[in-house]
Amino acid sequence: MERSGPEISKSDLQRIADARSSLENPGWMIKAVNSIGIPIESLGKRVPTFMQTKIQVAIEKTLQGIIKANLLTIQKGKVFSKPKNSFYKGVVGVSGAASGFLGSTTGIGTAAFITELGLSTQLMMRSIMDIARSHGEDLYDHKTQLACMEVFALGGTSKDDDGAETSYYATRYALTAALGQINKTTLNKTLGLAMGYANTIGIEALSRFVAMIAGRFSTVASEKFIAQSIPILGAAGGSGLNVLFIHHFQKMGDAHFTLRNMERKYGEEAVKAAYYKS
């Protein structure tokens, strides 16, 4: 039974409520429609099955190598600074300009979209890690590494959900279940392998975890693919779309790590109860 903690302060109750508002009402595509003029009828389009598969495979490959790509460039023991969200938005915006100019559904445009998606995902992961650290997380703790990856599963659904509960806590518990009873020693060893060999995930449970995240993230990425297929979008629109894309996941990350911070302070059950009451 979880030990009861102190009573949650009014200011922290508001932080929990704000986090829930962000997590349960993401709506990034609606913002894209309003801010850069994506035609509303484009929201009803469907990504071809072969392209959905291509996007998910690319995402899984990127997520498998992402720990090495990011952790090796983050200095252990470094005093954290405020997350450089605007810096990452700028870099991701530039990378989106090229694929926006080409259009995602042209032959070269599709290839550019897949390449740019991998790059922007790596940059978003680095931004999420900065956000995690700003909330007091230890990036060299295996649980924090996995919690950073969990952010990509937030605000999206998967074709395998079949009406299942997709709220924030339900998503977290589903991802935890995917890992099963894997212990800390084994997981650290596996993450070590992943850092040494970017395309190696040596444990079936961790592969399930990555696949589940990729399934949800690919839903959001597919929406982006549809938006970038619009000929009038152009380079400026592609850049703007990418800025909205990374802002969405920065927002998810901030809410996610706010709640984890609250859970360390008050206990998971107390925070979960406050979350559903907010």
VEXMAR-271311 format. One line per field, with one value per residue: residue number from 1; residue in one letter; x, y, z of N, C-alpha, C in turn. Coordinates in Angstrom, 3 decimals, padded with zeros to 6 digits, always signed. Example, Ala and Ser with C-alpha at 12.3 -4.5 7.8 and 13.67 -1.06 7.14 Angstrom:
BEGIN
nr = 1,2
rest = A,S
n.x = +013.190,+012.850
n.y = -005.690,-002.250
n.z = +007.800,+007.080
ca.x = +012.300,+013.670
ca.y = -004.500,-001.060
ca.z = +007.800,+007.140
c.x = +013.200,+012.900
c.y = -003.300,+000.030
c.z = +007.800,+007.870
***
This chain:
BEGIN
nr = 1,2,3,4,5,6,7,8,9,10,11,12,13,14,15,16,17,18,19,20,21,22,23,24,25,26,27,28,29,30,31,32,33,34,35,36,37,38,39,40,41,42,43,44,45,46,47,48,49,50,51,52,53,54,55,56,57,58,59,60,61,62,63,64,65,66,67,68,69,70,71,72,73,74,75,76,77,78,79,80,81,82,83,84,85,86,87,88,89,90,91,92,93,94,95,96,97,98,99,100,101,102,103,104,105,106,107,108,109,110,111,112,113,114,115,116,117,118,119,120,121,122,123,124,125,126,127,128,129,130,131,132,133,134,135,136,137,138,139,140,141,142,143,144,145,146,147,148,149,150,151,152,153,154,155,156,157,158,159,160,161,162,163,164,165,166,167,168,169,170,171,172,173,174,175,176,177,178,179,180,181,182,183,184,185,186,187,188,189,190,191,192,193,194,195,196,197,198,199,200,201,202,203,204,205,206,207,208,209,210,211,212,213,214,215,216,217,218,219,220,221,222,223,224,225,226,227,228,229,230,231,232,233,234,235,236,237,238,239,240,241,242,243,244,245,246,247,248,249,250,251,252,253,254,255,256,257,258,259,260,261,262,263,264,265,266,267,268,269,270,271,272,273,274,275,276,277,278
rest = M,E,R,S,G,P,E,I,S,K,S,D,L,Q,R,I,A,D,A,R,S,S,L,E,N,P,G,W,M,I,K,A,V,N,S,I,G,I,P,I,E,S,L,G,K,R,V,P,T,F,M,Q,T,K,I,Q,V,A,I,E,K,T,L,Q,G,I,I,K,A,N,L,L,T,I,Q,K,G,K,V,F,S,K,P,K,N,S,F,Y,K,G,V,V,G,V,S,G,A,A,S,G,F,L,G,S,T,T,G,I,G,T,A,A,F,I,T,E,L,G,L,S,T,Q,L,M,M,R,S,I,M,D,I,A,R,S,H,G,E,D,L,Y,D,H,K,T,Q,L,A,C,M,E,V,F,A,L,G,G,T,S,K,D,D,D,G,A,E,T,S,Y,Y,A,T,R,Y,A,L,T,A,A,L,G,Q,I,N,K,T,T,L,N,K,T,L,G,L,A,M,G,Y,A,N,T,I,G,I,E,A,L,S,R,F,V,A,M,I,A,G,R,F,S,T,V,A,S,E,K,F,I,A,Q,S,I,P,I,L,G,A,A,G,G,S,G,L,N,V,L,F,I,H,H,F,Q,K,M,G,D,A,H,F,T,L,R,N,M,E,R,K,Y,G,E,E,A,V,K,A,A,Y,Y,K,S
n.x = +000.850,+000.556,+002.416,+000.917,+001.167,+001.977,-000.700,-001.969,-000.996,-002.772,-001.682,-000.243,-002.299,-003.499,-001.478,-001.546,-004.111,-003.759,-001.895,-003.432,-005.308,-003.696,-002.811,-005.117,-006.464,-005.130,-005.115,-003.431,-003.578,-005.815,-004.872,-002.988,-004.629,-005.872,-003.733,-001.897,-003.436,-004.334,-006.439,-009.656,-010.913,-008.885,-008.399,-010.009,-008.861,-007.196,-004.227,-002.491,-002.324,+000.189,+001.883,+001.413,+002.520,+005.170,+005.845,+005.554,+007.518,+009.815,+009.724,+009.981,+012.598,+013.996,+013.393,+014.636,+017.314,+017.546,+018.255,+021.022,+021.795,+021.065,+021.666,+024.446,+025.366,+024.628,+025.802,+026.882,+026.147,+026.057,+025.020,+021.657,+019.925,+017.292,+014.920,+015.735,+013.544,+012.779,+015.029,+015.131,+012.718,+013.322,+015.362,+014.013,+012.004,+013.394,+014.215,+011.772,+011.044,+012.136,+010.941,+008.325,+008.304,+008.754,+006.549,+004.734,+003.733,+004.890,+007.340,+010.106,+009.480,+008.181,+010.296,+011.894,+010.218,+010.193,+012.904,+013.200,+011.361,+012.624,+014.870,+013.646,+012.336,+014.469,+015.533,+013.337,+013.261,+015.596,+014.890,+012.752,+014.163,+015.635,+013.518,+012.619,+014.834,+014.718,+012.608,+013.609,+014.414,+016.597,+018.599,+020.179,+019.034,+017.363,+014.581,+013.832,+014.815,+013.105,+010.694,+010.954,+010.739,+008.123,+006.618,+006.148,+004.017,+001.867,-001.125,-001.918,-003.458,-003.659,-004.015,-004.465,-005.800,-008.617,-010.950,-010.139,-009.353,-007.838,-006.737,-004.394,-003.212,-004.025,-002.628,+000.014,+000.019,-000.434,+001.917,+003.740,+002.899,+003.625,+006.335,+006.427,+007.677,+010.318,+013.484,+015.465,+018.279,+018.562,+017.261,+018.845,+021.159,+020.254,+019.570,+022.093,+023.238,+021.702,+022.695,+025.258,+024.936,+023.138,+020.865,+020.004,+017.804,+017.668,+015.820,+012.717,+010.535,+011.199,+011.205,+008.478,+007.523,+008.692,+007.471,+004.783,+004.781,+005.626,+003.437,+001.429,+002.611,+002.956,+000.409,-000.027,+002.089,+001.224,-000.936,+000.473,+001.796,-000.359,-001.104,+001.184,+000.996,-000.399,-000.372,-000.258,+000.990,+003.833,+007.275,+007.376,+005.006,+005.532,+007.650,+006.352,+004.464,+006.092,+007.100,+004.772,+004.370,+006.597,+006.130,+003.769,+004.650,+006.530,+004.818,+003.310,+005.395,+006.153,+003.820,+003.680,+006.062,+005.659,+003.592,+004.907,+006.788,+005.080,+004.101,+006.348,+006.485,+003.982,+002.980,+001.896,-000.817,-002.301,-001.868,-002.911,-005.618,-006.244,-005.841,-007.943,-010.052,-009.808
n.y = -001.204,+002.221,+004.753,+007.418,+010.835,+014.341,+016.805,+017.916,+020.993,+024.061,+025.410,+023.377,+021.620,+023.096,+022.990,+020.289,+020.130,+021.776,+020.254,+018.006,+019.159,+019.783,+017.210,+015.708,+017.119,+017.579,+018.405,+019.284,+019.388,+020.960,+023.443,+023.743,+023.992,+026.424,+028.247,+028.097,+027.801,+025.298,+023.495,+022.600,+020.311,+018.549,+017.193,+015.008,+013.145,+010.008,+008.280,+006.221,+002.648,+001.393,+003.543,+004.289,+002.066,+002.364,+004.756,+003.996,+001.981,+003.484,+005.201,+003.383,+002.464,+004.840,+005.444,+003.288,+003.868,+006.238,+006.689,+006.336,+008.360,+010.704,+010.588,+010.304,+012.798,+014.407,+015.891,+014.317,+015.256,+017.913,+021.229,+021.966,+023.992,+026.278,+024.676,+024.731,+025.401,+027.069,+027.036,+024.369,+024.343,+026.123,+024.778,+022.424,+023.606,+024.631,+022.204,+021.236,+022.881,+022.136,+019.599,+020.442,+022.162,+020.348,+018.680,+016.056,+013.809,+013.476,+011.589,+012.106,+013.807,+012.203,+010.575,+012.581,+013.423,+011.169,+011.070,+013.601,+013.319,+011.455,+012.962,+015.187,+013.861,+012.917,+015.381,+016.365,+014.501,+015.137,+017.664,+016.953,+015.513,+017.581,+018.991,+017.065,+016.927,+019.510,+019.271,+017.928,+015.311,+012.464,+011.925,+009.737,+007.661,+004.640,+004.559,+007.181,+007.525,+005.834,+007.060,+009.460,+008.552,+007.713,+009.992,+010.328,+008.698,+009.981,+011.853,+010.699,+007.992,+004.438,+002.078,-000.330,+000.057,-000.211,+000.938,+000.943,+002.270,+005.369,+007.380,+009.521,+008.199,+005.583,+005.055,+005.202,+003.002,+000.926,+000.969,+000.350,-002.232,-003.438,-003.686,-005.611,-007.828,-007.106,-006.642,-004.143,-004.433,-006.055,-004.433,-002.116,-003.199,-003.835,-001.291,-000.272,-001.791,-000.792,+001.779,+001.254,-000.086,+001.148,+000.145,-002.033,-003.719,-005.637,-007.111,-008.710,-007.594,-004.868,-004.274,-004.548,-002.410,-000.219,-000.599,-000.165,+002.528,+003.608,+002.929,+004.628,+007.159,+007.225,+007.711,+010.446,+011.402,+010.608,+012.302,+014.626,+013.999,+013.971,+016.675,+017.877,+017.064,+018.808,+020.887,+023.727,+024.304,+024.622,+025.760,+027.584,+026.957,+024.272,+024.557,+025.989,+024.087,+022.091,+023.422,+023.653,+020.945,+020.063,+021.728,+020.667,+018.162,+019.051,+020.304,+018.086,+016.707,+018.474,+018.450,+015.715,+015.313,+017.141,+015.909,+013.552,+014.699,+015.754,+013.320,+012.216,+013.915,+013.816,+011.245,+008.617,+007.679,+009.685,+011.877,+010.919,+010.665,+013.369,+014.287,+013.129,+014.372,+016.972
n.z = +000.000,-000.853,+000.743,+002.480,+001.629,+002.208,+002.347,-000.744,-002.033,-002.876,-005.063,-006.299,-006.895,-008.889,-010.793,-011.403,-012.498,-014.740,-016.114,-016.721,-018.449,-020.635,-021.409,-021.942,-023.841,-026.451,-029.328,-031.565,-034.357,-034.893,-034.097,-036.098,-038.328,-037.768,-037.498,-039.672,-041.861,-042.971,-045.095,-043.914,-044.864,-045.312,-042.989,-042.979,-044.613,-045.295,-044.450,-046.708,-046.223,-046.669,-046.343,-043.708,-042.446,-043.264,-042.005,-039.288,-039.042,-039.547,-037.352,-035.194,-035.654,-035.302,-032.591,-031.359,-031.711,-030.430,-027.754,-027.583,-029.394,-028.076,-025.245,-025.138,-025.715,-023.681,-020.842,-017.934,-014.619,-015.197,-014.486,-014.626,-016.988,-017.881,-020.019,-023.470,-025.304,-027.454,-029.067,-030.015,-031.389,-033.429,-034.892,-035.669,-037.138,-039.372,-040.521,-041.328,-043.382,-045.875,-046.519,-046.521,-048.698,-050.785,-050.623,-049.140,-050.483,-052.963,-054.831,-054.114,-052.091,-050.182,-049.323,-048.255,-046.197,-044.459,-043.733,-042.549,-040.469,-038.825,-038.024,-036.753,-034.695,-033.137,-032.305,-030.893,-028.836,-027.481,-026.569,-024.899,-022.979,-021.811,-020.671,-018.845,-017.126,-016.091,-014.412,-012.301,-012.835,-013.150,-015.763,-016.204,-014.980,-015.496,-015.503,-015.994,-018.589,-020.025,-019.393,-020.758,-023.383,-023.306,-023.682,-026.389,-026.844,-025.902,-026.310,-028.652,-030.531,-031.190,-033.885,-032.770,-030.423,-030.243,-028.976,-026.364,-023.084,-023.244,-021.737,-019.963,-017.635,-018.154,-020.484,-019.539,-017.758,-019.536,-021.027,-019.029,-018.456,-020.833,-020.547,-018.644,-016.160,-016.145,-014.699,-012.913,-013.212,-015.507,-017.364,-017.365,-018.464,-021.002,-021.982,-022.003,-024.054,-026.120,-026.245,-027.092,-029.484,-031.837,-033.226,-031.849,-029.827,-027.247,-025.763,-025.580,-024.211,-024.041,-026.710,-027.264,-025.803,-027.165,-029.671,-029.031,-028.320,-030.765,-032.359,-031.401,-031.668,-034.419,-035.333,-034.834,-036.366,-038.874,-039.275,-039.600,-041.975,-043.782,-043.641,-044.724,-047.300,-048.765,-051.518,-051.413,-049.095,-048.872,-048.242,-046.055,-044.702,-044.101,-042.322,-040.270,-039.507,-038.440,-036.209,-034.663,-034.271,-032.699,-030.530,-029.538,-028.477,-026.636,-024.877,-024.028,-022.790,-020.709,-019.141,-018.475,-016.968,-014.978,-013.552,-012.731,-011.060,-009.086,-008.141,-006.910,-004.800,-003.456,-003.681,-005.844,-005.981,-004.683,-006.350,-008.731,-008.016,-007.567,-010.122,-011.630,-010.400,-011.094
ca.x = +000.000,+001.378,+002.439,+000.253,+002.069,+001.340,-001.848,-001.550,-001.263,-003.660,-000.902,+000.089,-003.556,-003.677,-000.495,-002.075,-005.246,-003.213,-001.277,-004.510,-005.875,-002.776,-002.704,-006.381,-007.010,-003.949,-005.610,-002.391,-003.972,-006.732,-004.008,-002.386,-005.681,-006.135,-002.580,-001.208,-004.399,-004.549,-007.864,-010.306,-011.280,-007.728,-008.418,-010.756,-008.108,-006.549,-002.916,-002.500,-001.805,+001.625,+002.594,+001.321,+003.524,+006.484,+006.045,+005.748,+008.826,+010.826,+009.672,+010.569,+014.048,+014.497,+013.295,+015.632,+018.625,+017.457,+018.933,+022.433,+021.963,+020.846,+022.329,+025.888,+025.693,+024.190,+026.880,+026.476,+026.550,+025.948,+023.960,+020.635,+019.400,+015.916,+014.870,+015.870,+012.466,+012.767,+016.144,+014.717,+011.672,+013.973,+016.047,+012.994,+011.310,+014.233,+014.179,+010.455,+010.855,+012.470,+009.909,+007.105,+008.455,+008.656,+005.253,+005.022,+003.257,+005.703,+008.327,+011.216,+008.904,+007.941,+011.606,+012.311,+009.374,+010.678,+014.203,+012.963,+010.661,+013.647,+015.670,+012.846,+012.069,+015.675,+015.612,+012.261,+013.657,+016.573,+014.120,+012.005,+015.135,+015.898,+012.326,+012.649,+015.873,+014.270,+011.641,+014.314,+014.654,+017.969,+018.586,+020.929,+018.190,+016.683,+013.157,+013.698,+015.025,+011.872,+009.639,+011.120,+010.188,+006.666,+005.985,+005.721,+002.758,+000.817,-001.824,-002.211,-004.024,-003.108,-005.043,-004.662,-006.485,-009.946,-011.874,-009.593,-009.146,-006.615,-006.374,-002.978,-002.775,-004.231,-001.498,+001.199,-000.077,-000.287,+003.338,+004.385,+002.545,+004.389,+007.662,+006.278,+008.405,+011.736,+014.069,+016.314,+019.596,+018.431,+016.887,+020.020,+022.055,+019.669,+019.735,+023.512,+023.409,+021.079,+023.604,+026.429,+024.539,+021.925,+019.711,+019.804,+016.989,+017.904,+014.840,+011.392,+009.662,+011.541,+010.740,+007.031,+007.389,+009.009,+006.448,+003.548,+004.982,+005.663,+002.080,+000.687,+003.290,+002.751,-000.903,+000.193,+002.965,+000.413,-001.676,+001.454,+002.007,-001.519,-001.023,+002.277,+000.697,-001.146,+000.574,-000.133,+001.659,+005.112,+008.353,+007.010,+004.005,+006.189,+008.396,+005.381,+003.862,+007.062,+007.151,+003.589,+004.574,+007.483,+005.472,+002.813,+005.330,+007.095,+003.690,+003.050,+006.512,+006.076,+002.712,+004.075,+007.076,+005.027,+002.871,+005.899,+007.336,+004.048,+004.017,+007.472,+006.222,+002.754,+002.581,+001.200,-002.274,-002.873,-001.818,-003.872,-006.960,-006.399,-005.890,-009.285,-011.008,-009.580
ca.y = +000.000,+003.413,+005.620,+008.697,+011.964,+015.570,+017.270,+018.641,+022.432,+024.617,+025.721,+022.117,+021.119,+023.816,+022.444,+018.985,+020.411,+022.290,+019.113,+017.189,+019.890,+019.613,+015.808,+015.137,+017.953,+018.018,+019.203,+019.996,+019.604,+022.103,+024.625,+023.859,+024.503,+027.831,+029.142,+028.150,+027.739,+023.994,+023.312,+021.732,+019.024,+017.653,+016.403,+013.776,+012.229,+008.888,+007.914,+004.854,+001.650,+001.172,+004.691,+004.167,+001.068,+002.965,+005.746,+003.313,+001.316,+004.537,+005.681,+002.350,+002.487,+006.066,+005.309,+002.317,+004.504,+007.584,+006.783,+006.577,+009.641,+011.834,+010.493,+010.459,+014.217,+015.115,+015.744,+013.911,+016.175,+019.301,+022.001,+022.168,+025.327,+026.226,+024.008,+025.632,+024.998,+027.878,+026.576,+023.144,+024.708,+026.738,+023.750,+021.563,+024.407,+024.646,+020.875,+021.031,+023.739,+021.404,+018.610,+021.185,+022.673,+019.236,+018.000,+014.724,+012.695,+013.266,+010.544,+012.646,+014.418,+011.147,+010.223,+013.711,+013.416,+010.109,+011.506,+014.742,+012.824,+010.876,+014.052,+015.985,+013.020,+012.959,+016.707,+016.455,+013.693,+015.926,+018.704,+016.281,+015.207,+018.842,+019.260,+016.105,+017.351,+020.733,+018.856,+017.185,+013.919,+012.044,+011.352,+008.490,+006.640,+003.929,+004.903,+008.479,+007.308,+005.276,+008.069,+010.405,+007.926,+007.623,+011.236,+010.170,+007.940,+010.821,+012.698,+009.959,+006.662,+003.422,+001.258,-001.515,+000.405,-000.824,+001.470,+000.828,+003.527,+005.995,+008.530,+009.595,+007.126,+004.301,+004.906,+004.882,+001.641,+000.010,+000.926,-000.389,-003.639,-003.934,-004.047,-006.806,-007.917,-006.905,-006.004,-002.979,-004.844,-006.499,-003.291,-001.266,-003.880,-003.695,+000.100,-000.135,-002.334,+000.141,+002.906,+000.801,-000.521,+001.961,-000.559,-003.267,-003.763,-007.055,-007.769,-008.699,-006.661,-003.507,-004.147,-004.305,-001.046,+000.685,-000.771,+000.463,+003.971,+003.920,+002.822,+005.841,+008.312,+007.217,+008.318,+011.891,+011.640,+010.442,+013.559,+015.571,+013.602,+014.457,+018.135,+018.265,+016.645,+019.895,+021.629,+025.151,+024.474,+025.238,+025.698,+028.326,+026.168,+023.082,+024.999,+026.300,+022.834,+021.423,+024.148,+023.211,+019.527,+019.943,+022.392,+019.690,+017.176,+019.771,+020.502,+016.775,+016.393,+019.312,+017.943,+014.381,+015.394,+017.845,+014.900,+012.683,+015.503,+015.764,+011.968,+012.056,+014.788,+013.483,+009.851,+008.445,+007.540,+010.992,+012.721,+010.347,+011.041,+014.803,+014.424,+012.807,+015.310,+018.330
ca.z = +000.000,-000.971,+001.913,+002.240,+001.737,+002.695,+001.572,-001.942,-001.919,-003.908,-006.266,-006.970,-007.472,-010.156,-011.733,-011.823,-013.386,-015.999,-016.800,-017.288,-019.579,-021.766,-021.816,-022.411,-024.926,-027.195,-030.450,-032.299,-035.745,-034.935,-034.064,-037.430,-039.214,-037.456,-037.560,-040.968,-042.947,-043.595,-045.392,-042.942,-045.458,-045.299,-041.763,-043.211,-045.462,-044.621,-044.967,-047.238,-045.281,-046.870,-045.805,-042.253,-042.060,-043.488,-040.944,-038.011,-039.073,-039.410,-035.969,-034.331,-035.855,-034.676,-031.136,-030.916,-031.681,-029.878,-026.454,-027.884,-030.079,-027.174,-023.945,-025.253,-025.862,-022.473,-019.876,-016.592,-013.569,-015.646,-013.839,-015.647,-017.254,-018.358,-021.322,-024.619,-026.204,-028.677,-029.904,-030.700,-032.350,-034.577,-035.681,-036.270,-038.146,-040.575,-041.146,-041.929,-044.549,-047.098,-046.843,-046.830,-050.060,-051.732,-050.528,-048.596,-051.298,-054.151,-054.562,-053.334,-050.900,-049.193,-048.763,-047.425,-045.001,-043.566,-043.204,-041.660,-039.283,-037.952,-037.455,-035.820,-033.523,-032.306,-031.689,-029.906,-027.686,-026.731,-025.891,-023.824,-021.927,-021.112,-019.856,-017.736,-016.187,-015.423,-013.391,-011.265,-013.213,-013.420,-017.107,-016.232,-014.359,-016.588,-015.502,-016.650,-020.018,-020.578,-019.235,-021.863,-024.585,-023.142,-024.129,-027.782,-026.870,-025.326,-027.268,-029.874,-030.341,-032.079,-034.531,-031.933,-029.176,-030.309,-027.977,-025.013,-022.363,-023.752,-020.922,-019.610,-016.737,-018.830,-021.407,-018.738,-017.235,-020.671,-021.358,-017.942,-018.658,-021.982,-020.048,-017.821,-014.890,-016.386,-013.517,-013.156,-013.684,-016.894,-018.190,-017.518,-019.393,-022.335,-022.387,-022.309,-025.401,-027.058,-026.401,-027.824,-030.821,-031.941,-033.776,-031.103,-028.621,-027.020,-024.914,-026.199,-023.489,-024.436,-028.094,-027.192,-025.293,-028.270,-030.710,-028.563,-028.454,-032.200,-032.876,-031.036,-032.259,-035.870,-035.601,-034.899,-037.514,-040.084,-039.428,-040.140,-043.369,-044.538,-043.717,-045.613,-048.672,-049.402,-052.363,-051.085,-047.804,-049.163,-047.259,-044.842,-043.996,-043.561,-041.149,-039.219,-039.058,-037.579,-034.932,-033.916,-033.960,-031.539,-029.398,-029.006,-027.640,-025.491,-023.964,-023.438,-021.903,-019.512,-018.320,-018.007,-015.915,-013.856,-012.766,-012.084,-009.969,-008.048,-007.572,-005.979,-003.649,-002.728,-003.873,-007.122,-005.839,-004.334,-007.551,-009.688,-007.552,-007.829,-011.581,-012.116,-009.800,-011.616
c.x = +000.882,+001.261,+001.793,+001.243,+001.349,+000.155,-001.357,-001.956,-002.158,-002.903,-000.543,-001.154,-003.818,-002.706,-000.963,-003.225,-004.768,-002.581,-002.342,-005.112,-005.010,-002.811,-003.979,-007.008,-005.875,-004.267,-004.577,-002.797,-004.942,-005.942,-003.369,-003.380,-005.846,-004.949,-001.898,-002.129,-004.529,-006.041,-008.503,-010.650,-010.112,-007.715,-009.139,-010.017,-007.466,-005.199,-002.993,-001.827,-000.303,+002.440,+002.545,+002.381,+004.927,+006.826,+006.335,+007.103,+009.941,+010.890,+010.299,+012.088,+014.666,+014.487,+014.337,+017.018,+018.682,+018.187,+020.411,+022.635,+021.868,+021.644,+023.828,+026.306,+025.187,+025.208,+026.351,+027.005,+026.469,+024.798,+022.917,+020.259,+017.965,+015.895,+014.891,+014.821,+012.479,+013.885,+015.733,+013.621,+012.291,+014.628,+015.046,+012.223,+012.075,+014.170,+012.846,+010.244,+011.092,+011.381,+008.580,+007.128,+008.239,+007.277,+005.473,+004.640,+003.966,+006.752,+009.463,+010.715,+008.636,+009.240,+012.101,+011.519,+009.881,+012.002,+014.030,+012.255,+011.653,+014.472,+014.882,+012.517,+013.266,+015.800,+014.532,+012.616,+014.665,+015.870,+013.350,+012.931,+015.482,+014.741,+012.307,+013.651,+015.446,+013.241,+012.288,+014.584,+016.146,+017.985,+019.354,+020.245,+017.381,+015.199,+012.914,+013.860,+013.748,+010.725,+009.731,+010.523,+008.666,+005.947,+005.455,+004.428,+001.590,+000.180,-002.106,-002.830,-003.345,-004.242,-005.347,-005.430,-007.892,-010.864,-011.376,-009.421,-007.807,-006.247,-004.895,-002.527,-002.976,-003.087,-000.234,+001.175,+000.082,+001.186,+004.126,+004.133,+003.336,+005.789,+007.621,+007.084,+009.911,+012.357,+015.082,+017.666,+019.556,+018.125,+018.070,+021.013,+021.565,+019.817,+021.193,+023.835,+022.855,+021.983,+024.831,+026.131,+023.160,+020.707,+019.411,+018.918,+016.921,+016.879,+013.459,+010.472,+009.933,+011.125,+009.241,+006.754,+007.613,+007.936,+005.139,+003.639,+004.941,+004.272,+001.264,+001.300,+003.031,+001.388,-000.768,+001.059,+002.199,-000.442,-000.770,+001.713,+000.881,-001.435,+000.042,+002.052,+000.001,-000.183,+000.782,+000.652,+003.005,+006.107,+007.984,+005.994,+004.597,+006.982,+007.454,+004.739,+004.799,+007.187,+005.961,+003.746,+005.452,+006.862,+004.481,+003.516,+006.078,+006.024,+003.335,+004.138,+006.459,+004.976,+003.076,+005.039,+006.629,+004.338,+003.831,+006.551,+006.364,+003.951,+005.160,+007.213,+005.063,+002.354,+001.719,-000.314,-002.946,-002.928,-002.814,-005.302,-007.233,-006.542,-007.311,-010.362,-010.924,-010.447
c.y = +001.250,+004.282,+006.957,+009.825,+013.172,+015.950,+018.119,+020.110,+022.910,+024.895,+024.453,+021.447,+021.797,+023.298,+021.095,+019.176,+020.913,+021.165,+018.242,+017.859,+019.726,+018.196,+015.258,+015.938,+018.483,+018.893,+019.922,+020.286,+020.780,+023.407,+024.849,+024.443,+026.008,+028.745,+029.204,+027.829,+026.416,+023.828,+022.276,+020.371,+018.040,+016.765,+015.079,+012.767,+011.124,+008.618,+006.487,+003.884,+001.463,+002.316,+004.692,+003.201,+001.643,+003.957,+005.057,+002.622,+002.340,+005.053,+004.669,+002.370,+003.700,+005.953,+004.343,+002.941,+005.806,+007.743,+007.075,+007.981,+010.827,+011.744,+010.714,+011.922,+015.053,+014.850,+015.395,+014.919,+017.639,+019.999,+022.339,+023.631,+025.176,+025.575,+025.010,+025.281,+025.769,+027.461,+025.347,+023.429,+025.302,+025.719,+022.862,+022.317,+024.454,+023.302,+020.611,+021.837,+022.982,+020.418,+019.288,+021.716,+021.562,+018.597,+016.547,+013.582,+012.556,+012.219,+011.017,+013.277,+013.411,+010.745,+011.325,+013.753,+012.390,+010.514,+012.624,+014.320,+012.217,+011.943,+014.830,+015.191,+013.018,+014.302,+016.892,+015.664,+014.454,+017.031,+018.128,+015.943,+016.454,+019.198,+018.350,+016.544,+018.598,+020.446,+017.948,+015.733,+013.681,+011.327,+010.042,+007.389,+005.981,+004.287,+006.251,+008.345,+006.794,+006.279,+009.130,+009.835,+007.846,+008.854,+011.098,+009.365,+008.778,+011.702,+012.033,+008.625,+005.713,+002.636,+000.009,-001.218,-000.183,-000.359,+001.372,+002.217,+004.130,+007.256,+008.443,+008.425,+005.750,+004.023,+004.540,+003.447,+000.613,-000.131,+000.172,-001.880,-004.241,-004.364,-005.291,-006.723,-007.743,-006.140,-004.924,-003.373,-005.231,-005.331,-002.365,-001.867,-003.712,-002.274,+000.396,-000.661,-001.373,+001.348,+002.516,+000.435,+000.056,+001.211,-001.855,-003.030,-005.239,-007.775,-007.607,-007.684,-005.218,-003.245,-003.873,-002.870,-000.032,+000.618,-000.095,+001.985,+004.377,+003.882,+004.070,+007.089,+008.381,+007.788,+009.828,+012.236,+011.511,+011.676,+014.620,+015.277,+014.126,+015.974,+018.578,+017.822,+017.750,+020.782,+023.075,+025.392,+025.163,+025.161,+026.394,+027.552,+024.926,+023.402,+025.273,+025.065,+022.094,+022.101,+023.754,+021.776,+019.372,+020.621,+021.446,+018.723,+017.820,+019.992,+019.195,+016.423,+017.185,+018.814,+016.602,+014.479,+016.268,+016.833,+013.950,+013.407,+015.531,+014.398,+011.704,+012.826,+014.294,+012.007,+009.710,+008.410,+008.869,+011.900,+012.223,+010.738,+012.514,+015.067,+014.203,+013.709,+016.690,+018.643
c.z = +000.000,+000.273,+001.577,+002.464,+002.282,+001.819,+000.403,-001.827,-003.062,-005.205,-007.036,-007.545,-008.816,-011.208,-012.266,-012.805,-014.745,-016.814,-017.448,-018.518,-020.824,-022.313,-022.436,-023.557,-025.798,-028.401,-031.293,-033.739,-035.885,-034.904,-035.427,-038.424,-039.019,-037.746,-038.915,-042.131,-043.663,-043.859,-044.478,-043.531,-045.457,-044.069,-041.955,-044.067,-044.634,-045.267,-045.497,-046.276,-045.420,-046.281,-044.286,-041.737,-042.174,-042.381,-039.615,-037.944,-038.876,-037.975,-035.016,-034.438,-035.168,-033.157,-030.591,-030.805,-030.918,-028.544,-026.666,-028.439,-029.132,-025.888,-024.033,-025.385,-024.694,-021.376,-018.495,-015.576,-013.961,-014.922,-014.893,-015.778,-017.726,-019.739,-022.474,-025.672,-027.512,-029.622,-030.701,-031.722,-033.611,-035.486,-036.397,-037.348,-039.451,-041.288,-041.826,-043.192,-045.848,-047.484,-047.142,-048.253,-051.086,-051.742,-050.140,-049.517,-052.638,-053.816,-053.689,-052.043,-049.800,-048.519,-047.837,-046.124,-043.990,-042.925,-042.184,-040.377,-038.297,-037.261,-036.418,-034.560,-032.582,-031.592,-030.626,-028.658,-026.826,-025.941,-024.708,-022.664,-021.127,-020.184,-018.634,-016.674,-015.426,-014.343,-012.338,-011.576,-013.453,-014.762,-017.205,-015.437,-015.469,-016.659,-016.185,-018.154,-020.679,-020.479,-020.326,-023.146,-024.519,-023.685,-025.555,-027.908,-026.374,-026.395,-028.588,-029.535,-031.313,-032.699,-033.718,-030.654,-029.101,-029.182,-026.551,-024.403,-022.801,-022.972,-020.548,-018.744,-017.357,-019.798,-020.652,-018.240,-018.344,-021.057,-020.291,-018.096,-019.811,-021.563,-019.172,-016.544,-015.060,-015.209,-013.902,-013.737,-015.154,-017.815,-018.406,-018.505,-020.826,-022.849,-022.712,-023.694,-026.437,-027.292,-027.204,-029.258,-031.093,-032.433,-033.029,-029.893,-028.262,-026.184,-025.527,-025.532,-023.904,-025.880,-028.137,-026.766,-026.418,-029.351,-030.315,-028.687,-029.928,-032.808,-032.598,-031.682,-033.763,-036.252,-035.751,-036.110,-038.828,-040.349,-040.047,-041.620,-044.254,-044.723,-044.714,-047.054,-049.456,-050.190,-051.940,-049.795,-047.977,-048.021,-045.955,-044.022,-043.376,-042.315,-039.983,-038.642,-038.115,-036.223,-034.060,-033.440,-032.720,-030.323,-028.728,-028.057,-026.477,-024.426,-023.266,-022.417,-020.610,-018.577,-017.685,-016.827,-014.746,-012.955,-012.065,-010.900,-008.791,-007.361,-006.602,-004.684,-002.795,-002.804,-005.124,-006.972,-005.522,-005.562,-008.592,-009.306,-007.836,-009.326,-012.087,-011.515,-010.437,-012.830
***
